[in-house]
Amino acid sequence: MPRRAVSEKELTACYSLMFCDYPDIVNIRQLQAMLGISRHAAYDLLGEGEIGCIKLGNAYKVPKVNVIRYVLEASAGRASCATPPARSEGAAS
């Protein structure tokens, strides 16, 4: 499935809503918890460049904004944080 580019406006809107309980820079264990994935899968995402990171010594540091960007790009056909879901014409208020 092709990924779509995420606009800065959308990224900014989602930053205050997604992963609020996590610091701005996360480690592997926090990345695992955020995405609900295994340690091996987390290292694969970082190693393949799917999620941008910084390697300091033997530790990976991942900016939270990169995790949010990954989630938004991976969910290309789904609703965005920046735009509310469309209401159908027959929906009651």
Steps between C-alpha positions, in 0.01 A plus 500: 500500500655836403562752771375855483695806606392655828461878504657707776154627595370145545812397691469798734132429565566134577804566718290636783253209474709189440723333760455786751636286785837448331803733501616683186785249457417133559710184533440155352285379789276807475480461121386140551226613737388785273456274197419174677783315326784267598855613569613329179234684295604832659864445403390400149303826456801703612754298302299526177457875547122476534525709817776758526726468803832600652748240623704611800756236585298180506167670582236618254319828569183560301334841472130457578415709196657228280277236659192716438608560140544124451152427640337767283680385185420136569131581545473674161133422437374561852372809680743772595539687830484831314165440333185392685312200361238585240139473611256319282198696383253274679675516838301638789651779712 
